[in-house]
Amino acid sequence: MDALTAIMTKRDTRSYTDQAVPDELVDRVLDAARLAGSAKNVQPVRVVIVGDPETKEALKAGGDYAAWIDKAPVIVVFTVTADAGPRRMFDIGRHAQNLMVAANALGLASCPVTLHHEDVVRSILGIPVEVEVPMLVSLGWPDSTEPPAGIAGPRVALGAYAMRGRWGVAP
Ligand SMILES: Cc1cc2nc3c(=O)[nH]c(=O)nc-3n(C[C@H](O)[C@H](O)[C@H](O)COP(=O)(O)O)c2cc1C
C-alpha cells in the first residue's frame, strides 16, 4: 500500500481477531514511530509494549473510554518526559500517527486511547513520576465480522477545513 492510501484509509478500529501480531511486524511499526521528528530533535518519546493479558486488563482502569482495550493483542503505551517542552504532545502525536499509518499499510488495525488516569498507568507499568503517559494505541488484526464500536464519523469537508491566506477565507 502506498503512503497516501495508508493515510487516507486509516480508520480507528476497536475490534480485533485473536490472531497474534508477529514481533517482526510490531518492530516495523515501532520503527515507523521512533523515526518521527521531534522539537529540537530532543526525542523525548518512549513506548511500553504490552501483550500480557493481566496487564492489559489492568490498563483498562487507565482510561475512561478504554473498557475494550484488553481485546487488542498488542498495546503500545506512549510516554514523554514532562520537561520536554510545551510541544511534547505534538511529538507524541507524530509518533502515534506514524505507528498507526504504518500499521494500516501492513493490514493491522489500531485505535488511539486517552489515559485519563496517568497515575494508575504509572503504577501498573512502573513508569517514573516525571514521565507523562497520556495515550496508548491498540494494535491487532481487524475483526471484520464485528460492527465498528464507538464514535466513527465523516470528516469535515475540505472547504470548511482549510482557509487561504487569512482566517475565514475559503480555500
Ligand atoms: C486524542 C484522541 C483521543 C482518543 N481517545 C479515545 C478513547 O479514549 N477511547 C476510544 O475508544 N477512542 C478514542 N479515540 C478515537 C476516536 O474516537 C476516533 O479517532 C474518532 O472517533 C474517529 O474514528 P474513525 O477513524 O473510525 O472515523 C481518540 C482519538 C484521538 C485522536
The ligand as an SDF file (V2000), in Angstrom:
LIG
                    3D

 31 33  0  0  0  0  0  0  0  0999 V2000
   -6.6260   12.3720   21.0110 C   0  0  0  0  0  0  0  0  0  0  0  0
   -7.5450   11.1920   20.8060 C   0  0  0  0  0  0  0  0  0  0  0  0
   -8.0740   10.5320   21.8920 C   0  0  0  0  0  0  0  0  0  0  0  0
   -8.9250    9.4320   21.7140 C   0  0  0  0  0  0  0  0  0  0  0  0
   -9.3570    8.7420   22.8130 N   0  0  0  0  0  0  0  0  0  0  0  0
  -10.1170    7.6340   22.6350 C   0  0  0  0  0  0  0  0  0  0  0  0
  -10.5070    6.8580   23.7690 C   0  0  0  0  0  0  0  0  0  0  0  0
  -10.1950    7.1770   24.9190 O   0  0  0  0  0  0  0  0  0  0  0  0
  -11.2410    5.7320   23.5450 N   0  0  0  0  0  0  0  0  0  0  0  0
  -11.6000    5.3430   22.2760 C   0  0  0  0  0  0  0  0  0  0  0  0
  -12.2420    4.2990   22.1430 O   0  0  0  0  0  0  0  0  0  0  0  0
  -11.2600    6.0730   21.1860 N   0  0  0  0  0  0  0  0  0  0  0  0
  -10.5150    7.1990   21.3220 C   0  0  0  0  0  0  0  0  0  0  0  0
  -10.1130    7.9240   20.2390 N   0  0  0  0  0  0  0  0  0  0  0  0
  -10.5300    7.5090   18.8820 C   0  0  0  0  0  0  0  0  0  0  0  0
  -11.5690    8.4780   18.2960 C   0  0  0  0  0  0  0  0  0  0  0  0
  -12.8360    8.1770   18.8460 O   0  0  0  0  0  0  0  0  0  0  0  0
  -11.5460    8.3570   16.7720 C   0  0  0  0  0  0  0  0  0  0  0  0
  -10.3060    8.8980   16.3200 O   0  0  0  0  0  0  0  0  0  0  0  0
  -12.6630    9.0790   16.0590 C   0  0  0  0  0  0  0  0  0  0  0  0
  -13.9290    8.6880   16.5230 O   0  0  0  0  0  0  0  0  0  0  0  0
  -12.5810    8.8370   14.5580 C   0  0  0  0  0  0  0  0  0  0  0  0
  -12.7830    7.4690   14.3120 O   0  0  0  0  0  0  0  0  0  0  0  0
  -12.7490    6.8590   12.8240 P   0  0  0  0  0  0  0  0  0  0  0  0
  -11.3430    6.8420   12.3530 O   0  0  0  0  0  0  0  0  0  0  0  0
  -13.2890    5.4660   12.9670 O   0  0  0  0  0  0  0  0  0  0  0  0
  -13.6260    7.7260   11.9560 O   0  0  0  0  0  0  0  0  0  0  0  0
   -9.2790    9.0130   20.4040 C   0  0  0  0  0  0  0  0  0  0  0  0
   -8.7460    9.7100   19.3110 C   0  0  0  0  0  0  0  0  0  0  0  0
   -7.8870   10.7630   19.4960 C   0  0  0  0  0  0  0  0  0  0  0  0
   -7.3000   11.4480   18.2840 C   0  0  0  0  0  0  0  0  0  0  0  0
  1  2  1  0
  2  3  1  0
  2 30  2  0
  3  4  2  0
  4  5  1  0
  4 28  1  0
  5  6  2  0
  6  7  1  0
  6 13  1  0
  7  8  2  0
  7  9  1  0
  9 10  1  0
 10 11  2  0
 10 12  1  0
 12 13  2  0
 13 14  1  0
 14 15  1  0
 14 28  1  0
 15 16  1  0
 16 17  1  0
 16 18  1  0
 18 19  1  0
 18 20  1  0
 20 21  1  0
 20 22  1  0
 22 23  1  0
 23 24  1  0
 24 25  2  0
 24 26  1  0
 24 27  1  0
 28 29  2  0
 29 30  1  0
 30 31  1  0
M  END
$$$$
